[in-house]
C-alpha cells in the first residue's frame, strides 16, 4: 500500500472518529438539558460518557420516550429528532415518576403577558380559553399580580418576577434553539409561574394559520400554559403537550388526552366542551376571521352507578372507558373516580346521525381502536379519535356473514389474539394486520363455560378476561381455559364504590363478588378420585 493511501485512510478514520465524538458530545449536552442524563458534574463526566453505559442508557430512554427505533445507539433518526425545534422544558422530571401533586391550589388564576400589544393579548387570551373550556379552571388578566407571567426573552436572561431576581436556568440560543419554556406550579399559593418565549424567533401572532418559516404563537402559548398548569410532556405527537413543534400547527386544538390530563388535575367543567381554534372565510370578501368553536355536551343526569348493564368496556393509557347508549364515562384506573358522561358523537363526528350505541370496542396491537356500531366497523386513531382512511367498513368486509343477526362483543387476549363474538355463540378470530376473520369457532371451543348471550367482553388489568351476560359477569382465565369466578355485575369489579351503596350492601357484594365456583372444583375432584 502506498504512503498516499495510508495517509488517506488515516485521515478518513480520524474524521470518522471526530464526527462520532462530536455527535456524542451533542447528544450528551442534549440529554443532560432535557433530563435524560444527570446534569450534576457535567464537565467532569462529559468525556467519559462517550464510552460508558450511561450514554447508551440515556439514548435508549430518549428513543423509548419518543417511540424511535434503536437500541441505545445514536442512529440518524435519533439525531434528526434531537435537531428539531422544541420546548425547553425537560422531558424526564422527578415528578414524572410521582403523582402529579404540583398544581395550583385554586381554580381561578390570573395572567399577564408583559408589555404585549392588543393582538398578542388576544392570542394569549385564546390560549387560556382552550384550557378553560376543557376544565373547571377560569382565567383573567391582571397586569399587577399575575399567577402566570408571560414575556419575550432572549439569550441568557433573568426571571421577570421582581421578587425572585435570579437568572433563568434555561438560556435561549437564537433561531435554532428552544422556542419557549415554562415553570411548573409548586403548590405554593404565592408562587408565580413564568413562561418565557424566545424573542429571536419569527412569530406569527395572529389567530390564523402561520406562514412558512414562522412559529405559531397561539400553539406555543397553549403548550407552555399547559406546563404552567402542571402538565408534563407526552410522547404522543398529536397532543398539545408533545415537546417538539408539530408540522401542523393549525387549527390549534386539544386532544382527548390533553382534556383528560387537565381534568385529572382540576376537574371538568359542568358542561363539557371540546374547543378548537378555526378560521372561517366570508365568501363575499377576502377577510379571514377567527372564532373559537365549541361542541357542548348536554347536561345528562345519567349516573354510571345506576346502570345494571353496560355496552362496552375499554382500557387504554391508564384509563377505563365505559359506554352505555350514546354516552361514555372516562375513569382514572388508579383513582377509580368518574364524572358526568361525555356524548360520543361530540368526540366522534363520523358516527351516523342515527347512532344509538356502541356494540363493541377493542384496541388493536397498533394502538388504534376498533368500534362496532349498527352494521359498520370503525377504526380510529387514539387519542385523537380520527377515522383511519378506508374506514368505516361493513361487517361483511371483516368476514362476518351477511346473515349474522348481531355482534355481541369483541376483545383481545393476553396472547395477542383478537376475537369477535356474533350471533350469541359464534367466535371469529381477527387477523389484526389484514383486519379479516381468519378462523371460526363455536364459543365453547374457545371460551368454555361462558354463556351464549354475551353483551360485552374485555381484558382487565388483573390479566383475566371478563364477559358480561345479562346482569352477571364471568371471570375467565385464558391459560387454564376455565371460568374462575362469577357474580352480579356492578362497578365493584373495577374497584369503584358507588356513593349510594349502603355499607351492608357493600359487605355483601364483597363476600359474593368473586366467589369461587366450588361446584365445578368439587366435580373435578370427584372425577379425579
URLIN-V705685 format. One record per helix or strand of 3 or more residues. SS is the DSSP state (hx for helix, st for strand). FROM is the first residue (numbers start at 0). LEN is the number of residues. If there is no record, write none. Layout:
SS,FROM,LEN  SS,FROM,LEN
//
This chain:
hx,2,31  hx,41,5  hx,47,4  hx,52,13  hx,75,7  hx,93,4  st,107,6  hx,117,16  st,137,4  st,147,6  st,179,3  st,192,6  hx,216,13  hx,255,11  st,275,6  st,287,6  hx,303,3  st,311,5  st,318,6  st,326,6  hx,343,4  st,359,4  st,368,5  st,375,5  hx,394,4  st,406,6  st,417,5  st,425,6  st,435,7  hx,442,4  st,453,6  st,464,5  st,471,6  st,481,7  hx,490,4  hx,502,10  hx,517,11
//
